[in-house]
Amino acid sequence: MLRVLLLFVCSVSLVSAQDWARANLEKSPRHREWVTVKHDRRSVETFVVYPESKAKTPVVLVIHEIFGMTDWVQDLADQIAAAGYIAVAPDLLSGMAANGGRTPDFSYGDVGPTISKLDPDQITADTNRKARADAWQRWKKLLAK
């Protein structure tokens, strides 16, 4: 019983720990969007945040940890954009949840085991230059508006 109670408390604290990250994102003035990056026969949902700058800007690739694409990872991407970089954060679980969903579509306990089984070659392909190049092109189009 104690083990179940401890697990519940840890789960509640992890969920509430993301609230501050979600609140930070909602207050952010930076442009952010979800884009689909296609390669081979795979579509990777990718979170992109753009800096508030019109100068040529480098791209930083953000790789999420074993908990998947959480609000914390999205907040981190926003912080990187605040520092003047385009932040590109692919959800490595894209298309793997029920009905082809991504990280939020998994049960909390299923994310870590699924990530631990990812094929290293797939991870490399999901984080290739194409995602960064696509983000750069989208940013140039946004600036032109």
Secondary structure, DSSP 4 states (H G I P E B T S, - for coil): -HHHHHHHHHHHHHHHHTHHHHHHHHH--S-EEEEEEEETTEEEEEEEE--S--S---EEE----TT-S-HHHHHHHHHHHHTT-EEEEE-TTTTTSGGG--GGGS-HHHHHHHHHT--HHHHHHHTSHHHHHHHHHHHHHHHH-
